[in-house]
Amino acid sequence: MFSGGFILYYGGSLLILAVYAVLWQQILKKFPLTTAYSNRPLATILGMLWGAIFFHENITINQVAGAVVIILGIRMAVRADGQ
């Protein structure tokens, strides 16, 4: 369980989470809360893209359609917040 590879990947995951936490705090300082939270679903799209790039996962038409719905929802929320 505590092989070198496990420790490396686990440590990398913790590092990514720490960087994410710092970046999220900076985003909350610079943008209204509604704008910041409405853009969180982008993590789903980024996860899909990273899976395709690093793990050679297939992206289906349903995933693309879901990503389009997410992007349109974010755009509507951000536009409504700006008016």
N, C-alpha and C positions, 0 to 999 in steps of 0.2 A: 504494500500500500504506500509506503513512503520511499518509493524509488526516486531517482533523480529526475526522471521525466514528470512524475506526479508533482513533485515539489516545484519544478519549473513552471508547469502549467497553472498550478494553484497560486503560486506567487504572481504570475502574470495576470491572472484573473483578479487578484486583490489589488494589484497596481492599476489595472484598468478601472476598477470600481472607485478607487481613491481619486483618480484623475476625473472621472465622471462626476463625483461628488463636488469637487472643487469647481469644475466648469458649471455645474448646475447652480451653485451658489452665485457665481458671477453672472449667469444669465438672469437669475432672479433679481439681482441688483440693477440690471440695465433695462429690463423689459417689464411691462405690466404683467401681473400674475396670470391674467386670462390669456395673454399672448404666449407666455412661457408654457403654460400647461396645455394649450391647444396644439403646440408643436411636439409634445412628447410622443405621440403615435409614430413619429418619424423613426423612432427606434425599431419599430416593427419592420419597416421597409429596409432600414440599414442592416438589420439582422438577416433578412432574406438575401440581401446582396452579399453580405459577408459569407453566408452559407454557400452561396453559389460560387464565390471566388475561391474560398479556402477549402471547402469540403466537396466541391463539385456537385452540389445538390441541384436538382432540376427546378426551374421556376415554371410553374404552371400558369395557364391562362387565368385561372381563378385567383391566383396570387397577384397577378398583374392587375386584374380588375379590382381586387381589394386595395391594392396600393393606390390606384387611381381614385377610389372612393375616399381613402384616407387623405390624400393630397387635396382633393376638392373640399373635404370637410375642414381641413386646416385653413384653406384659403378663405372659405366662408367665415370662419370664426375670427380670423385675423382682420378681415375686411370689416366685419361688424364691430370689432373692438376699436378700429381706427375712426369710425364715424361718430 
